[in-house]
Amino acid sequence: MDERMDQMTKLHDLRINGSGSAGGGHFKTVSISGSGKIAGDIECESMKIGGSGKVEGSVFAETIKISGSSTLKGKIKTKLLNINGSTKLEGEVTAEEFTVSGSAKMLKEVKAGELKVNGSAKISGNLHAERIDVSGMLTAARDCEAEMFRSSGVIHVGGLLSADNIEICLDHYSKVKEIGGETITVSIAKSFNLFRRLFKFLNSEPYLHTEVIEGDTIRLQHTKAKLVRGTDIYIGENCEIGTVEYTGSLDVHPKASVHNSKKV
């Protein structure tokens, strides 16, 4: 242990200003300001990128904060990842806390303890997290899995959205291929928030489009689905549902459309 502490105290900082470059290695802190480049893997306590930096290797750090326009080509493993700029992450991402306040594009799988999307996050691989909270825009090309999923923004999921508890408060048009969980609630926002005002020029109504919704307790508003299957189901106003299959109870709002329903 003493030897390890001695090694840590001997680590030096790496700072790149302007268009400088450096190799990889072990550091205490890493800072890039400008268009700096790191050509290898990095292991450090903290990394800050405040420009158009590029890291061609993997990054293993306690904290990573990015406020510029950057590209990280390798794997990312960290406790805290904060993106407040325009960033591309080309490798797998593992973070205990992951916050996107700017614009982030992830090309591979993302694993997080908690993911907060206040800006725009686009994920090409699968997304796994304990908790996902979206108030901006989340685009996941494949599956999205969590214990708790909550959205008050815009979501587009190309695969299965699955979580124990799913709460979707519609403030704009959203689309999910399939939804599965224990408790699933889709509601309509009572007032416009800032994010919807920014996108109102798209002139689209706040609807959730999906093919299948399957869960135990399901409550829906402003939802268009081919199949809804569950135990206790409430189909609220402005819903258009092809088929409803239920084992417990079914309640349909007068302003909802259900083409077929059956108790199984």
KEMARVO-453474 format. One line per 10 residues: number of its first residue (from 1); their letters; for each residue x, y, z of N, C-alpha, C, O. Coordinates in pm, whole numbers. Layout:
! residues N
NUM = A = X Y Z X Y Z X Y Z X Y Z  ...
! end
This chain:
! residues 264
1 = MDERMDQMTK = 83 -121 0 0 0 0 86 126 0 59 221 -73  192 125 85 281 241 90 348 265 -45 366 379 -88  386 154 -112 450 167 -242 354 227 -344 393 310 -426  228 184 -337 126 238 -428 106 387 -404 94 464 -500  100 429 -279 84 570 -246 203 651 -295 187 764 -342  322 593 -283 441 664 -332 434 684 -482 472 789 -534  384 581 -552 372 593 -697 273 701 -735 296 776 -830  163 710 -661 62 810 -692 114 951 -669 85 1042 -747  191 969 -561 241 1103 -531 346 1147 -632 371 1266 -647  410 1051 -702 513 1084 -799 454 1117 -936 527 1165 -1023
11 = LHDLRINGSG = 328 1092 -958 268 1121 -1087 266 1271 -1114 242 1351 -1024  292 1307 -1239 291 1448 -1273 171 1478 -1362 102 1387 -1407  147 1606 -1385 33 1649 -1465 73 1657 -1613 190 1674 -1648  -28 1644 -1698 -9 1664 -1841 -100 1775 -1887 -222 1766 -1875  -42 1881 -1940 -119 1995 -1990 -79 2023 -2134 40 2036 -2166  -179 2033 -2221 -156 2064 -2361 -234 2190 -2395 -356 2193 -2383  -163 2293 -2436 -227 2418 -2477 -201 2440 -2625 -92 2415 -2676  -305 2489 -2695 -288 2514 -2838 -297 2387 -2918 -388 2307 -2900  -200 2367 -3008 -204 2252 -3099 -97 2150 -3065 -48 2081 -3154  -61 2139 -2941 42 2046 -2899 -6 1902 -2900 -125 1876 -2918
21 = SAGGGHFKTV = 87 1809 -2881 54 1668 -2877 141 1598 -2774 246 1649 -2734  95 1480 -2731 169 1404 -2632 132 1258 -2644 31 1223 -2705  215 1172 -2587 187 1030 -2584 101 995 -2463 67 1082 -2383  66 869 -2452 -15 825 -2339 70 804 -2215 189 838 -2213  8 748 -2111 80 722 -1988 -6 741 -1865 -128 756 -1875  58 740 -1748 -9 757 -1620 19 899 -1570 134 942 -1564  -87 969 -1534 -73 1106 -1488 -166 1131 -1370 -257 1053 -1342  -140 1242 -1301 -230 1283 -1195 -351 1354 -1255 -465 1311 -1233  -329 1461 -1331 -436 1530 -1402 -394 1551 -1547 -276 1566 -1577  -493 1551 -1636 -470 1575 -1778 -560 1688 -1823 -681 1686 -1797
31 = SISGSGKIAG = -504 1787 -1890 -580 1903 -1935 -545 1936 -2079 -427 1948 -2113  -647 1951 -2165 -627 1990 -2304 -705 2118 -2329 -827 2122 -2311  -635 2222 -2371 -699 2348 -2408 -654 2382 -2549 -536 2408 -2573  -748 2382 -2642 -713 2407 -2781 -737 2282 -2863 -833 2208 -2839  -649 2258 -2961 -664 2143 -3051 -557 2038 -3023 -502 1979 -3115  -530 2015 -2897 -426 1920 -2858 -466 1776 -2887 -584 1743 -2902  -362 1689 -2895 -386 1548 -2926 -302 1461 -2835 -186 1491 -2808  -364 1351 -2787 -293 1250 -2710 -294 1121 -2791 -400 1075 -2834  -176 1063 -2813 -164 954 -2910 -177 815 -2849 -174 717 -2923  -190 802 -2717 -197 670 -2656 -301 661 -2546 -382 752 -2529
41 = DIECESMKIG = -298 551 -2471 -391 532 -2359 -353 622 -2243 -235 653 -2222  -454 664 -2170 -435 755 -2056 -497 694 -1931 -610 645 -1934  -422 697 -1822 -476 663 -1690 -444 780 -1598 -328 818 -1582  -549 837 -1536 -527 957 -1453 -638 971 -1351 -737 898 -1353  -620 1067 -1261 -725 1098 -1165 -835 1180 -1229 -954 1153 -1208  -797 1280 -1308 -898 1365 -1371 -850 1410 -1508 -731 1431 -1531  -948 1426 -1599 -919 1477 -1732 -1016 1589 -1764 -1136 1577 -1739  -963 1700 -1818 -1046 1812 -1863 -1007 1848 -2005 -890 1866 -2036  -1109 1858 -2091 -1086 1900 -2229 -1171 2024 -2255 -1293 2019 -2244  -1107 2132 -2289 -1178 2257 -2310 -1163 2312 -2450 -1180 2432 -2471
51 = GSGKVEGSVF = -1131 2228 -2545 -1115 2273 -2683 -1156 2163 -2778 -1246 2084 -2748  -1089 2156 -2892 -1118 2052 -2990 -1015 1941 -2979 -951 1905 -3077  -1000 1889 -2861 -899 1789 -2833 -933 1653 -2892 -1047 1624 -2926  -829 1569 -2904 -846 1434 -2956 -761 1339 -2874 -643 1363 -2848  -824 1227 -2833 -752 1122 -2762 -767 995 -2845 -878 947 -2865  -654 942 -2893 -660 827 -2983 -659 695 -2909 -681 590 -2970  -635 697 -2780 -636 574 -2701 -753 570 -2605 -846 651 -2614  -748 476 -2512 -851 462 -2410 -822 554 -2293 -708 597 -2273  -926 585 -2215 -910 673 -2099 -969 605 -1977 -1086 565 -1977  -888 592 -1872 -932 539 -1744 -905 648 -1641 -790 679 -1610
61 = AETIKISGSS = -1013 707 -1587 -997 822 -1499 -1106 824 -1393 -1213 765 -1410  -1078 894 -1284 -1181 913 -1182 -1290 1005 -1234 -1408 976 -1219  -1250 1116 -1297 -1347 1211 -1352 -1301 1257 -1490 -1182 1273 -1515  -1399 1277 -1579 -1372 1331 -1713 -1474 1440 -1739 -1595 1417 -1731  -1425 1560 -1769 -1513 1673 -1800 -1473 1732 -1934 -1357 1770 -1956  -1571 1740 -2025 -1545 1788 -2160 -1637 1905 -2189 -1759 1893 -2181  -1580 2018 -2224 -1660 2137 -2253 -1631 2190 -2393 -1676 2300 -2427  -1559 2117 -2473 -1528 2161 -2608 -1582 2066 -2712 -1676 1990 -2686  -1522 2070 -2830 -1559 1981 -2939 -1449 1879 -2954 -1342 1909 -3008  -1473 1757 -2905 -1364 1661 -2890 -1401 1524 -2944 -1519 1492 -2963
71 = TLKGKIKTKL = -1298 1443 -2968 -1314 1305 -3011 -1227 1215 -2926 -1106 1238 -2914  -1287 1113 -2865 -1214 1014 -2788 -1237 880 -2857 -1350 832 -2864  -1130 819 -2907 -1142 703 -2994 -1145 570 -2919 -1198 472 -2973  -1092 563 -2800 -1084 436 -2729 -1193 418 -2625 -1290 494 -2621  -1176 316 -2542 -1271 290 -2435 -1264 400 -2329 -1159 461 -2306  -1378 422 -2265 -1385 518 -2155 -1434 445 -2030 -1538 380 -2033  -1359 457 -1922 -1403 401 -1794 -1376 504 -1687 -1262 543 -1664  -1483 549 -1618 -1470 657 -1522 -1583 654 -1420 -1685 589 -1441  -1563 724 -1309 -1671 739 -1212 -1766 850 -1253 -1888 836 -1242  -1710 960 -1302 -1791 1076 -1338 -1753 1123 -1478 -1638 1155 -1504
81 = LNINGSTKLE = -1852 1126 -1567 -1833 1175 -1703 -1933 1286 -1730 -2054 1265 -1723  -1881 1404 -1760 -1966 1522 -1781 -1931 1583 -1917 -1819 1627 -1939  -2031 1585 -2007 -2010 1641 -2140 -2094 1767 -2155 -2217 1763 -2146  -2027 1877 -2180 -2094 2005 -2197 -2042 2072 -2323 -2014 2192 -2325  -2031 1992 -2428 -1983 2043 -2556 -2033 1952 -2666 -2136 1887 -2651  -1960 1947 -2777 -1995 1858 -2888 -1887 1750 -2895 -1775 1776 -2937  -1923 1629 -2854 -1824 1524 -2832 -1862 1394 -2901 -1979 1355 -2902  -1761 1327 -2959 -1781 1195 -3016 -1697 1095 -2935 -1577 1113 -2917  -1763 989 -2887 -1697 882 -2814 -1708 756 -2899 -1817 703 -2918  -1595 709 -2952 -1597 600 -3048 -1586 462 -2985 -1614 363 -3051
91 = GEVTAEEFTV = -1544 454 -2859 -1531 325 -2792 -1643 303 -2690 -1729 388 -2671  -1640 187 -2625 -1737 158 -2521 -1721 255 -2404 -1610 297 -2371  -1833 291 -2344 -1833 387 -2234 -1888 321 -2109 -1997 264 -2111  -1812 329 -1999 -1857 280 -1868 -1838 392 -1768 -1726 439 -1747  -1948 436 -1704 -1940 547 -1610 -2042 527 -1498 -2153 481 -1522  -2002 561 -1377 -2097 552 -1266 -2200 665 -1276 -2319 643 -1255  -2155 785 -1309 -2243 900 -1331 -2207 962 -1465 -2091 996 -1489  -2308 977 -1551 -2284 1027 -1687 -2388 1135 -1715 -2508 1109 -1716  -2340 1257 -1736 -2430 1370 -1763 -2397 1431 -1897 -2281 1463 -1925  -2499 1446 -1982 -2483 1510 -2112 -2562 1640 -2110 -2685 1638 -2113
101 = SGSAKMLKEV = -2492 1752 -2105 -2556 1883 -2111 -2537 1948 -2246 -2603 2047 -2277  -2446 1895 -2326 -2422 1946 -2460 -2474 1848 -2563 -2591 1809 -2561  -2385 1808 -2656 -2421 1714 -2761 -2317 1603 -2763 -2198 1628 -2782  -2363 1478 -2743 -2271 1366 -2738 -2316 1257 -2835 -2434 1224 -2844  -2218 1202 -2907 -2245 1091 -2999 -2158 974 -2957 -2036 983 -2959  -2223 863 -2919 -2153 743 -2876 -2173 633 -2980 -2286 601 -3016  -2063 576 -3029 -2071 480 -3138 -2087 336 -3091 -2122 249 -3170  -2060 310 -2964 -2070 173 -2914 -2153 168 -2785 -2222 264 -2751  -2145 57 -2717 -2228 34 -2599 -2196 133 -2487 -2081 173 -2467  -2302 171 -2415 -2287 261 -2301 -2343 192 -2177 -2456 142 -2178
111 = KAGELKVNGS = -2262 188 -2069 -2305 135 -1941 -2288 243 -1836 -2181 303 -1824  -2394 269 -1761 -2388 376 -1661 -2468 339 -1538 -2568 267 -1546  -2422 390 -1423 -2505 378 -1304 -2623 472 -1317 -2738 431 -1302  -2594 598 -1346 -2697 699 -1367 -2663 782 -1490 -2552 835 -1502  -2759 792 -1583 -2741 873 -1703 -2843 985 -1703 -2963 961 -1693  -2793 1109 -1712 -2880 1226 -1723 -2855 1293 -1857 -2742 1328 -1890  -2962 1312 -1934 -2950 1376 -2064 -3028 1507 -2059 -3150 1508 -2066  -2955 1617 -2046 -3014 1749 -2049 -3001 1814 -2186 -3073 1907 -2220  -2907 1763 -2265 -2884 1813 -2400 -2929 1709 -2501 -3045 1669 -2503  -2834 1665 -2587 -2865 1568 -2691 -2764 1454 -2685 -2643 1476 -2692
121 = AKISGNLHAE = -2814 1330 -2671 -2729 1213 -2668 -2774 1114 -2774 -2892 1079 -2781  -2679 1070 -2857 -2709 973 -2963 -2619 852 -2943 -2497 864 -2941  -2681 735 -2928 -2608 613 -2895 -2634 509 -3004 -2749 473 -3030  -2527 461 -3068 -2541 362 -3174 -2549 220 -3120 -2609 133 -3184  -2491 193 -3003 -2495 61 -2942 -2605 49 -2839 -2692 136 -2828  -2601 -60 -2763 -2699 -79 -2655 -2669 16 -2539 -2555 57 -2518  -2774 49 -2464 -2761 135 -2347 -2811 59 -2224 -2924 11 -2222  -2726 49 -2122 -2761 -16 -1996 -2732 82 -1882 -2623 138 -1875  -2828 101 -1796 -2808 191 -1682 -2902 153 -1569 -3006 91 -1593  -2865 188 -1447 -2956 168 -1336 -3070 270 -1342 -3186 237 -1317
131 = RIDVSGMLTA = -3035 393 -1375 -3134 499 -1381 -3104 590 -1499 -2990 631 -1520  -3209 622 -1576 -3196 712 -1690 -3298 824 -1675 -3417 798 -1655  -3252 947 -1684 -3338 1064 -1670 -3314 1155 -1790 -3204 1207 -1808  -3417 1174 -1873 -3404 1251 -1996 -3491 1375 -1989 -3613 1365 -1973  -3430 1492 -2001 -3504 1616 -2014 -3469 1687 -2144 -3524 1792 -2176  -3377 1627 -2220 -3338 1678 -2351 -3382 1582 -2459 -3501 1552 -2471  -3286 1531 -2538 -3317 1437 -2645 -3223 1317 -2637 -3101 1332 -2635  -3283 1198 -2631 -3208 1073 -2630 -3245 991 -2752 -3363 962 -2775  -3144 955 -2832 -3163 868 -2947 -3078 745 -2928 -2955 753 -2926  -3143 629 -2912 -3073 502 -2894 -3110 411 -3010 -3226 374 -3025
141 = ARDCEAEMFR = -3012 373 -3091 -3040 295 -3211 -3082 153 -3179 -3153 90 -3257  -3038 101 -3064 -3068 -39 -3030 -3148 -44 -2899 -3236 39 -2878  -3118 -138 -2811 -3197 -156 -2689 -3152 -58 -2581 -3038 -14 -2576  -3248 -26 -2495 -3225 63 -2381 -3280 -5 -2257 -3400 -29 -2248  -3192 -38 -2163 -3231 -115 -2045 -3194 -40 -1918 -3082 10 -1905  -3288 -33 -1824 -3262 36 -1697 -3353 -21 -1589 -3446 -96 -1617  -3325 16 -1464 -3417 -15 -1355 -3526 92 -1347 -3643 61 -1325  -3486 218 -1365 -3578 330 -1364 -3552 416 -1487 -3440 459 -1510  -3658 440 -1566 -3646 525 -1684 -3749 636 -1673 -3868 612 -1654  -3700 760 -1684 -3790 876 -1675 -3754 975 -1785 -3637 1008 -1804
151 = SSGVIHVGGL = -3855 1021 -1857 -3831 1117 -1965 -3935 1227 -1962 -4054 1201 -1947  -3888 1350 -1975 -3975 1465 -1994 -3931 1541 -2118 -3967 1657 -2138  -3851 1474 -2202 -3799 1536 -2324 -3844 1459 -2446 -3963 1430 -2463  -3748 1426 -2533 -3774 1355 -2657 -3691 1228 -2659 -3571 1232 -2632  -3755 1113 -2690 -3682 987 -2696 -3713 916 -2827 -3827 915 -2875  -3609 856 -2884 -3622 771 -3002 -3538 647 -2975 -3415 654 -2968  -3603 533 -2960 -3537 407 -2928 -3568 308 -3039 -3684 276 -3064  -3463 257 -3107 -3483 169 -3220 -3511 25 -3182 -3556 -52 -3266  -3487 -13 -3057 -3509 -149 -3011 -3608 -153 -2896 -3712 -87 -2901  -3576 -231 -2793 -3662 -248 -2676 -3621 -152 -2565 -3505 -147 -2526
161 = LSADNIEICL = -3717 -76 -2515 -3700 4 -2394 -3757 -77 -2278 -3878 -97 -2271  -3671 -122 -2188 -3716 -204 -2077 -3665 -148 -1945 -3549 -109 -1933  -3755 -145 -1845 -3720 -98 -1711 -3829 -144 -1615 -3942 -171 -1656  -3794 -153 -1488 -3896 -186 -1388 -4003 -79 -1384 -4122 -109 -1381  -3960 45 -1383 -4052 158 -1376 -4021 254 -1490 -3910 304 -1502  -4122 278 -1576 -4104 367 -1691 -4204 481 -1681 -4325 459 -1677  -4153 604 -1679 -4238 723 -1677 -4200 812 -1794 -4088 864 -1801  -4292 830 -1887 -4269 913 -2004 -4370 1026 -2004 -4490 1004 -2019  -4321 1148 -1986 -4406 1266 -1989 -4382 1335 -2123 -4276 1393 -2146  -4481 1327 -2210 -4463 1372 -2348 -4469 1524 -2358 -4565 1588 -2315
171 = DHYSKVKEIG = -4364 1578 -2416 -4360 1721 -2443 -4337 1744 -2592 -4333 1858 -2639  -4323 1632 -2665 -4298 1638 -2809 -4315 1498 -2865 -4345 1405 -2790  -4298 1482 -2994 -4311 1352 -3058 -4196 1260 -3016 -4080 1300 -3020  -4230 1137 -2976 -4129 1037 -2941 -4167 903 -3004 -4284 876 -3030  -4066 820 -3028 -4090 692 -3092 -4001 585 -3029 -3880 603 -3015  -4064 473 -2991 -3995 359 -2933 -4048 233 -3000 -4170 217 -3010  -3962 144 -3045 -4010 25 -3114 -4093 -63 -3022 -4206 -98 -3056  -4040 -99 -2906 -4111 -182 -2809 -4081 -134 -2668 -3972 -83 -2640  -4180 -149 -2579 -4165 -107 -2440 -4206 -222 -2349 -4311 -283 -2370  -4123 -251 -2249 -4156 -355 -2153 -4114 -316 -2013 -4006 -263 -1992
181 = GETITVSIAK = -4201 -343 -1915 -4168 -310 -1776 -4276 -355 -1682 -4374 -416 -1724  -4259 -324 -1554 -4361 -357 -1454 -4467 -248 -1450 -4586 -276 -1468  -4424 -126 -1427 -4517 -11 -1424 -4478 84 -1537 -4365 132 -1543  -4573 111 -1626 -4547 196 -1742 -4651 308 -1745 -4771 282 -1750  -4604 431 -1743 -4693 547 -1745 -4651 640 -1857 -4536 683 -1863  -4744 673 -1945 -4721 772 -2050 -4824 882 -2031 -4944 858 -2041  -4776 1002 -2005 -4865 1115 -1978 -4828 1232 -2068 -4725 1230 -2135  -4914 1333 -2068 -4892 1451 -2149 -4848 1565 -2059 -4904 1584 -1951  -4747 1642 -2102 -4700 1754 -2023 -4808 1859 -2010 -4879 1888 -2107  -4822 1917 -1893 -4925 2018 -1870 -4885 2155 -1923 -4970 2240 -1946
191 = SFNLFRRLFK = -4757 2176 -1942 -4712 2305 -1992 -4589 2285 -2078 -4516 2187 -2062  -4564 2378 -2170 -4446 2371 -2254 -4323 2404 -2172 -4322 2500 -2095  -4219 2324 -2189 -4093 2362 -2126 -4000 2424 -2230 -4036 2435 -2347  -3885 2464 -2187 -3791 2532 -2275 -3754 2445 -2394 -3743 2494 -2506  -3734 2315 -2369 -3690 2228 -2477 -3793 2222 -2587 -3757 2224 -2705  -3923 2214 -2553 -4023 2206 -2657 -4033 2338 -2732 -4055 2338 -2853  -4017 2450 -2664 -4023 2578 -2733 -3912 2590 -2836 -3929 2653 -2940  -3797 2528 -2806 -3687 2531 -2901 -3719 2450 -3026 -3665 2478 -3134  -3806 2349 -3013 -3835 2261 -3126 -3977 2279 -3181 -4023 2197 -3260  -4045 2384 -3140 -4184 2398 -3182 -4198 2422 -3331 -4306 2402 -3388
201 = FLNSEPYLHT = -4088 2465 -3397 -4095 2486 -3540 -4121 2356 -3615 -4162 2358 -3731  -4097 2241 -3551 -4125 2113 -3615 -4275 2088 -3627 -4318 2004 -3706  -4354 2159 -3549 -4499 2157 -3559 -4555 2015 -3548 -4644 1978 -3626  -4506 1937 -3455 -4558 1802 -3434 -4622 1792 -3296 -4574 1852 -3199  -4731 1715 -3288 -4801 1699 -3162 -4725 1603 -3072 -4653 1515 -3120  -4740 1619 -2941 -4673 1528 -2848 -4742 1392 -2844 -4842 1374 -2775  -4689 1299 -2918 -4740 1162 -2922 -4625 1065 -2902 -4511 1093 -2936  -4658 950 -2844 -4564 839 -2839 -4610 734 -2939 -4722 685 -2932  -4523 701 -3034 -4550 596 -3132 -4470 472 -3093 -4349 481 -3070  -4536 357 -3087 -4468 232 -3055 -4545 115 -3114 -4663 127 -3147
211 = EVIEGDTIRL = -4476 3 -3128 -4542 -116 -3180 -4606 -197 -3067 -4722 -237 -3077  -4531 -221 -2960 -4578 -308 -2851 -4546 -245 -2716 -4437 -194 -2694  -4645 -249 -2626 -4624 -212 -2486 -4669 -330 -2401 -4783 -376 -2413  -4580 -379 -2315 -4613 -494 -2232 -4565 -470 -2090 -4448 -440 -2067  -4656 -484 -1992 -4621 -462 -1853 -4730 -511 -1760 -4826 -575 -1803  -4714 -481 -1632 -4814 -519 -1532 -4920 -411 -1520 -5038 -435 -1548  -4879 -293 -1479 -4971 -179 -1466 -4935 -78 -1574 -4823 -28 -1578  -5031 -47 -1661 -5006 40 -1775 -5109 152 -1779 -5229 126 -1775  -5060 277 -1786 -5148 393 -1798 -5096 479 -1913 -4980 522 -1913  -5182 504 -2012 -5137 569 -2134 -5220 692 -2168 -5341 694 -2144
221 = QHTKAKLVRG = -5154 792 -2222 -5216 907 -2286 -5139 936 -2415 -5019 907 -2423  -5207 992 -2516 -5142 1035 -2639 -5044 929 -2692 -4929 959 -2725  -5091 806 -2700 -5008 694 -2743 -5070 622 -2862 -5190 595 -2863  -4988 591 -2962 -5031 511 -3076 -4951 382 -3073 -4829 384 -3082  -5022 267 -3060 -4955 138 -3048 -5036 30 -3119 -5159 37 -3126  -4965 -69 -3171 -5032 -182 -3234 -5087 -279 -3130 -5198 -331 -3145  -5010 -304 -3023 -5050 -401 -2921 -5011 -351 -2783 -4898 -307 -2760  -5107 -357 -2691 -5083 -328 -2549 -5125 -451 -2471 -5239 -494 -2480  -5033 -507 -2394 -5060 -630 -2320 -5017 -612 -2174 -4905 -571 -2147  -5108 -644 -2079 -5073 -630 -1939 -5180 -681 -1847 -5273 -749 -1889
231 = TDIYIGENCE = -5166 -646 -1718 -5262 -689 -1616 -5372 -585 -1601 -5486 -608 -1640  -5337 -471 -1545 -5433 -362 -1529 -5395 -249 -1623 -5284 -196 -1616  -5487 -212 -1712 -5455 -119 -1820 -5557 -6 -1825 -5678 -28 -1819  -5504 117 -1835 -5589 235 -1858 -5546 298 -1990 -5430 336 -2006  -5640 309 -2083 -5615 374 -2211 -5677 512 -2205 -5800 526 -2209  -5594 615 -2197 -5641 751 -2178 -5674 823 -2307 -5675 763 -2415  -5699 951 -2295 -5743 1030 -2409 -5635 1039 -2517 -5515 1035 -2490  -5685 1051 -2641 -5600 1065 -2760 -5506 947 -2780 -5395 963 -2832  -5551 829 -2739 -5476 706 -2767 -5539 634 -2886 -5661 633 -2902  -5456 574 -2968 -5502 491 -3079 -5431 356 -3067 -5312 345 -3096
241 = IGTVEYTGSL = -5506 254 -3025 -5449 123 -2996 -5513 18 -3086 -5636 16 -3102  -5431 -68 -3145 -5484 -174 -3228 -5552 -282 -3145 -5672 -303 -3158  -5474 -350 -3061 -5527 -460 -2978 -5481 -443 -2835 -5365 -410 -2809  -5573 -466 -2740 -5541 -467 -2597 -5570 -606 -2542 -5681 -657 -2558  -5472 -666 -2478 -5488 -794 -2409 -5460 -772 -2262 -5355 -719 -2226  -5553 -812 -2175 -5538 -787 -2033 -5585 -906 -1952 -5670 -983 -1997  -5529 -921 -1831 -5568 -1029 -1741 -5644 -979 -1620 -5710 -1057 -1551  -5635 -849 -1593 -5702 -792 -1476 -5816 -700 -1516 -5929 -745 -1534  -5787 -571 -1529 -5890 -472 -1560 -5849 -387 -1679 -5731 -370 -1709  -5952 -334 -1748 -5931 -245 -1861 -6027 -128 -1852 -6148 -147 -1836
251 = DVHPKASVHN = -5971 -7 -1861 -6052 115 -1858 -6010 199 -1979 -5893 231 -1998  -6110 235 -2061 -6082 309 -2184 -6152 444 -2179 -6273 451 -2158  -6077 550 -2199 -6131 685 -2200 -6223 703 -2322 -6196 645 -2428  -6330 782 -2308 -6420 805 -2422 -6350 866 -2544 -6395 846 -2657  -6241 939 -2522 -6169 1001 -2633 -6052 915 -2681 -5961 965 -2748  -6055 787 -2648 -5952 694 -2694 -6012 596 -2794 -6133 573 -2794  -5927 540 -2878 -5970 443 -2980 -5898 311 -2957 -5775 305 -2962  -5976 204 -2933 -5922 69 -2919 -5996 -20 -3018 -6117 -40 -3005  -5927 -74 -3116 -5994 -152 -3221 -6036 -289 -3172 -6145 -335 -3203  -5949 -356 -3095 -5984 -488 -3041 -5934 -499 -2898 -5826 -451 -2865
261 = SKKV = -6014 -562 -2813 -5972 -587 -2674 -6023 -723 -2631 -6133 -765 -2667  -5940 -791 -2553 -5983 -924 -2502 -5914 -953 -2369 -5798 -919 -2347  -5990 -1018 -2281 -5937 -1059 -2153 -5884 -1202 -2168 -5953 -1290 -2218  -5762 -1221 -2126 -5697 -1352 -2148 -5659 -1416 -2014 -5604 -1526 -2012
! end
